[in-house]
Structure formats: C-alpha cells, structure tokens
Amino acid sequence: MIRKSIKIEDIDASERLRELRPDWVETFAEQIAAGEPLPAIEVAAKPDGKWLLLLGAHRLAAHAKAGRTIIDADVSDISALDADACRLREVKGNLVCAELSVLDRAVSLAEWKRIYEAKNPLPKRGRPAAGENGEKISNIFVERFSAAAARALGITERSVQLALEVASIDAEVRRKLALHEVSDSQSELLALARQSVARQREIAKLLLDPESGIAYVDDAIAAIDKTPAPARASAWEAISNKFSKLKEAQQYAFFDAHQDAIAIWQKSRKA
C-alpha cells in the first residue's frame, strides 16, 4: 500500500457498520492536539479522485475534531467500486478490534455472513421431503458460515450463531442502542432479538427514556405487558454465582487480584 496525505473533506465515511463512540473520538483528538501520532487510516481510491474510508473512522473523526484538514492514509489495492471487498475489509478490521461491543461484533459477523453467502451460494434444493425440518434446512448456510467464522476467529460455532441472532435485531433499534449499556450484554441483546420488531422498538424507546427508570430488556418487557418486573440478583449475588462456576485456577487468580480486600475482610471477622 502507498501512504499519502489526503484532504479529510475528500473522504467518504458514510454508511459505516459501527456508530462512532464520542469518548473515543475525544480521546484521539486530545492525542492529536498533544502531538501524539496515530496510525494511518486506510482508504480505497474512487473514480472521481476522492476516497472511500475502509479503516479508521474514529481516527478520521478525531482529526476533524482537532481542527486538522489533512490526514495520513494508506491507499489500499481494493477498488472502491468493489462494494463487497470494501465492506469485508471493514468487517475484518472491526473483528480484530478488542474494543468492539457485543452488538458491534454481531453486526460485523452478520455482514461477513452476507458477503460469504454471496460468494459461496448453496446448491439449489427442491421442496423439503415430507417430515423434513424446514427450520433445519434454513439453517444449513448458517451452520456452514458458523464453522468458517469459528475457525477464523478461534471461537465456537455456537458463539457465532448467537452473534448472528443478536444481529437480527431491527437495524433502526441497533442504531439507537449502539451506545447504550445493553449493547455490550449478550443476554440483554438476545432477549431483545427474540421480540417482534414492533416490541423491539417499544423496548428501545423505554431503555432510552431517562425518565422511565428502565435499564434492562426484561424490565421493559414487563412495563409493556403491565406485569411485575422480574426479581434481579444483587451485584454481589451475580458475582458469587459466576465465581462458583469458575475453575480452581481462575478462582485463585480472583483471590490474588483481590487479596487486599480479602485480608481486610478476614481481619474484620477476627475482631
């Protein structure tokens, strides 16, 4: 790839898979203002002489916020006219990012699935035979993709399948909740994904309303259905439940990490 300094105003950063996180943009902008260099973004050349952003949306926004008009960019060999190749580059860049929320990762996997499906079509099948499970047939592709993605990412096929279920959340709802706390909770997102689109939008409205006092999907469902809110374990109970399921080595690592607090607790018990 060739590195160039290009005008920020000439870069098309529209229709990205992830919403920008203002705190990241602010942090990067402060680094830029302090003279700390950031890695170059990656772009593809457009026929009109301008550029399509492939990687680095937060860095691009931070440069603009810091008042910069020029940014260093690596020019990819990918053609900006190859929409799937450009999207796949963005997807793969996202998936190696440790800071992805559960929702961001799910959306990236779903987009990868779409591109994978286009490049690896299933053989055409006739009508299901009597007694054949239609749902199983519809999942044939998902199973194939899950295996491929699991191998590439070093995760289980089940993890891929759950991520694809999360990504099935209505696109409008996903955008609205991208910066909400539930965006980083798989259990909350799965509970949301299993509701109808109309109910998903009602739930999102309640979650985003600061006056509703609702922070969880099941509480929003209870409010919509006018049923009692489910009992919720206190913070220490939730930690205790998770701790009890850890392997011995992981429990010891927890003890090591909290040995000062444990020592204070032991001392108080002896008093």
RAJO-V856389 format. One line per field, one symbol per residue. ss: DSSP state (A for helix, B for strand, O for the rest). phi: phi as a letter, one per 30 degrees, with the letter a starting at -180 (. if undefined). burial: 1 if it has 24 or more other ideal C-beta (glycine too) atoms within 12 Angstrom, else 0. Layout:
ss = ???
phi = ???
burial = ???
This chain:
ss = OBBBBBBAAABBOOOOOOOOOAAAAAAAAAAAAOOOOOOOBBBBBOOOOOBBBBBOAAAAAAAAAOOOOBBBBBBOOOOOOOAAAAAAAAAAAAAOOOOOOAAAAAAAAAAAAAAAAAAOOOOOOOOOOOOOOAAAAAOAAAAAAAAAAAAAAOOOAAAAAAAAAAAOOOAAAAAAAOOOAAAAOAAAAAAAAOOOAAAAAAAAAAAAOOOOOOOOAAAAAAAAAOOOOOOOOOAAAAAAAAAAOOOAAAAAAAAAAOAAAAAAAAAAAAO
phi = .ccbcbdddccdcdhddcddceddedddddddddiddceddbbcdcedicbcdcbjddddddddddidcbbdbdcddddddcedddddddeddddcdddddededdddddddeddddddbddddbddedeidddddddcededddeddddddcibddddddddddeddeeeddeddcecdeddcbdddddddddcdeddeddddddddddddicbbdddddddddhbddddbddedddddddddcddeddddddeddbddddddddddddd
burial = 0000010100111001111110011001100100000101111111000011111111111111110100111111010100000111111111100001111111111111111100000000000000000000000011001100100010001001111111111100111111010110010111111010001111110111000001011111101100000000000000000000000000000000000000000000000
